[in-house]
Each structure stands twice: as structure tokens, then as C-alpha cells.
Amino acid sequence: MAPIGVFDSGIGGLSVVVELLRLRPGTAVRYVADQAHAPYGERDLETVRARAEAIAESLLDRGATTIVVACHSASAAALDHLRERLDVPVVGMEPAVKPAAAETRSGIVGVLATDATLEAHRFAAVVDRHARDVAVVARSCPGLAAAIERGDGLAVERLGGGYVADLTARGVDTIVLGCTHYGLVADRLARYAGPGVRLVDPAPAVARRTLEVAPTVDDGPLVVTTTGDPRRLRRRLGALAERHPVLADAEIEREVGT
């Protein structure tokens, strides 16, 4: 069995896994939540690059034939590096500015993301390529990914509601979710934004691309490992499975030696 290997600094990348399993139920997936080193968005690029390389190698050792960097911050820091070093397809994240620019009616696109993503050259290049004819309002969201990671609904409402309100006050009618964690609470963010604002999540497109480039797609379990506390991960997965039932049967393991 050759699983698709997916990783993030925490549970955020499961938003991509949910889409993978929606498109092809029963796909073998091995997911690593690097919770001992989370959040990546608050770490320097060299540290994130080193973590990404170590985890990708561990996934290859477990038979993965495709690697998905399901984290915008890790993609900004390490995607090109991994593609140069690894002999398997490597799929990464980038803010979905292109579709947002095509869909906006007001001509103003908002982006919710971490500092690491917004400050990276990859983000600036995406905006330059795809959004020359629209205004892009980027909003850093300190604390939001961490609140989602720990399941703090009150903090998600306070922070997420405030960040979204800041964008809509500037005339934004299309908001790009520039962190995979945000996709796990997209319904809440959409409620904060209101009916006239569209949210664009890159996770579905990344899942489709993964299935296109994967040399093999085998059937098998979803195995979720963590470099942190498996008990805490199990509790969070239980809560997420109420909204995303494909996660209900995940096997949970402790990641050792990564």
C-alpha cells in the first residue's frame, strides 16, 4: 500500500485531506501533524524548511509516493527546496488569488493569512502574476490558527470575526483563505463575512491536483500521526469529525524520531 503523504504544523492540513477523501473515498493517506513545532507561521524560514524536509523524508520512508505540503507557511519556506531534493511529486499551497481576482465584482480581494505567508516572495509573485487588475488587501491573522488548533471557539469568533470585518469594511467582496487551518472553520468565517462575500479555499484545488499527479493512488486507512500529544490530537479529531465525518475512522499514532 502506497499512501499519499500529507503534513502541516497541526490539524490545518486536514482540510486538504477532507477534500481528498471526498473526491476519492478510501484513499490511503498518512498525515503528520507537527504539533511539537507549531505554529510554522511564527517560526523562521530555515527552521520550517528543516522540519518540512525531515517530515517529507519520514513519509517517504513509510511508502508515500506523493507529498502534499498542506501548509501555506511551509510551502512558502520549503516547497521549491523539496521539489529539488525529492524524486516524487510534491504538491503545495499558495493563496488562491487567481480565482479570487477572476470572481470579484468590487475589484477588491481580501487575503487572510499568517505573517510568514504574506511576507514570503511566493505570495508577492502570485499577486503580481494574477491580480494586477484588482486591489489586494492582505490581513495578517495573529492567533487565529492557534485558536483553531486548540479548538477555542470563543477566540475563533473574536479573532476571525474581527479580521473578516476589517476586510469587509474596506470593500472586499471575495476573501482568500491563506491558511489551511482557516478552511476548517470556513462556515464560521462565511457567516462573519455575510451573504455578499465569497470565500475562496484552495484545499479542493490542491486535492484535485494531488490525485492528478500521484503515480499511484491506493486504498487504505487514514493514519494521523503527531509529534505532540496523541491524546490532545484524538480529542480535536473527535470534534472535527462531527463536521467532517471522513475523519471519524482515522488511526492515530505518535510520530517518533522526526
N, C-alpha and C positions, 0 to 999 in steps of 0.2 A: 504493500500500500504506500503510495506516494502522496503525502498531504500537501496542500498549499500552506506555506508558512507565512504568518502574519504577525506583526508586532507593533507595539506602541508603548509609551511610558506607563500606561494604565489601561483602563477599560474603554477609552475612547474609540480605539480601533475596532472594537466590536461592532460599531455602526457599519463598518465595511463588511464584516463577517455576516451580519444580519442580511445585508443585500446579496452577498454571495450565496447564502443558503436559500434565500428567496428565489434567486434565479435558477439555482440548481440544488434542490433539496438533497441531502445525504452526502454532499461533497466532504471528503476528508480534509479537515482543517486543523492545523496546530497553531495555537495563538500564544504569544508570550506577552504578558503584562509586566513591564519592567518597573514595578511599583517601588522597589528599593531605591530607584534613582529618579523617581518622578518629582515634579513635572519637568519634562525636557525643555519646555518653553522658558524656564528660568535658569537653564544651565548654559555654559559657554559651548560654542560650536565644536571645539576639539573633544570635549567630554561626550557630547551627544554622538559625534562621529565614531568615537571609540566604542561606545555602548552599542550603536547600530551594527558595527562590524562584528562584535562579539556575539550578538544575538542572531544575526544572519548566519554566521558560521555554525552556531548551535542548531539552528533549524535545518541547515543542510546536513549536519551530522545525523539528524533524525529523519532523513529521507526526503525533505522538501525539494521539489523541482521548480518551484516558483516562490519568490519572496515578495511580500507586499509590505511596504513601509507605510503603515496606516496611521501616520502622524505627520502633520504639516511641518512641525519644528524639526523632526528627524529627517524628513525629506529635504528641507532646506539645507540642513547641515551635511547630509551623508548620501543623498540619492546618487549623485554623479560618481562619488567615490565607490559606492557599492557596485554600480554598473561597470566600472572599470575593473574591479577586483574579482567579481563573481562570474561564473560560467553558466548562470541560469538567468531567466528573465527576472527583472526587478521592476516592480510597479510602485509608483509613489504618489503622493498627494500634491496638488497645487490648488490654490484658491480658484474657484470656478468663475473667474472674472469674465471669460469669453462668453459663456451662455448668458450671464447676467447682463453684460453690455448689449447683447442682442435682444434681450427681453424688456429692458427698462423702457418705460413710457415717459418718465420725467427727465431722463437723461442723467440721473444721479444714482449711482450704485454704491451701496454700503458694504463694507467688509468687516466682519467680526473675527478677530484672530489674536494670537499671542504676540508679544513683542518680538520673539525670536523669528516668527514667520514674517511679520511686517518689516523687520529690519534686514531681511535676507535679500541678496541680489536676485534670487529666483522670483520673489514677489514683484520687485520693481520691473523685471523683464516681462513678466506676464501682463502687467498693467500697460507697459509700453507697447507690447505686441497687439493687445486685444481691446484696449479701452481708450484709444486716442480721441475718439469722438464723444466720449461721455466723461462726466466728472466722477471720480472715485473717492469716497470718503472712508478712510480706514480708521477703525476704532479698536485700539488695544483693550483687552478684557482681562485685566489682572484679577486673579482669584476665581474666575468663573469655572475654568476647567477643574481646579482643585475642589470646588464645591460640588460639581457633578461627580467627581471621582469618589468623594466620601458620602454622596447621597444626601447632601444638606439642601433640602427643598426650599427652606426659607432664604438661604443665601443665594440660591439659583434665582429665586424670584426677585430679590433685591438687586443683585448684580446684573443678571440678564435683562430684567425689566428696565433698569437704568441705562444700560448700554444700547439696547434697542431704541429706547425713547430718544436718546441722543442722536441716533441716526435719522429716525423719522422726523425729528424736529428740523433737520437740515434738508428735507425734501426727498429723501431716499424712498424709492418705491420697490427696490429689489435689494435683498441682503444676502451676501455670500457667507456661508458658514465656513470659516477658515480654520477650524479645529475639529478633529473628529469627535471630540467629546460633545461638541455642541449638537451634533446630529442625534445624540441620544435624548436630547430634550427639545428637539425641533418643534414638537407640538406646542410646548410652552412658549418658546420664542415667537412662534407664529401668532399665538394668542396675544402676546405683548405688543406685537407689531400692528395687529389689526387686519381687517379683511382686504385692505387696499394695497398690502405689501406682500410680495412674493419672496420666499426663502429659497435659496439655491444651495443644495447639499451635493458635494462632489462624490459622495460614497457610492451611489448607484453606478455612475460612470466608471469609477475605479473598479468596482466589482465586475462590470461587463468587460473591461479591458483585461482584467486578470484572467477571466475564462477564455478570452480570445488568444492570449499569448502563452498560457500554460501548456507545456508539451504533453502533460498527462493530467487528467482530472479523474481521480479515483473516488470510489465510495468509501466511507468510513466515518468514524466519530469526530465530533468537535472536542479537541483536547485543549484546555486552557491552563497554562502554567503561569506562575507568578514568582518574581524574585523577592516578593514581600511576604505578607501573611496570608496563607491559603484560607484561613477561617474568615478573614475580612472579605477576601475575594468571593468566597462562597455566598456570604450574605448579600453582597452587591449584585452578584449574578442572579440570586433568587429574586431580588426586587426588579431587576431588568427583565427577567423572564416573564413577569406579569404583563409587560408591554410588548415584549419581543419573544414570543413562545419558542422560536427556534433555538434559543439559548437554554431552554429548560433541561435538556439532556446532556449538557456539557460535562465532560470529565475534568476534574480539577486536580492539578499536580503542583508540587513545589519545584521550581526551577533551581537546580543545583549546579554550582560551578560556572556560572555565566557572569 
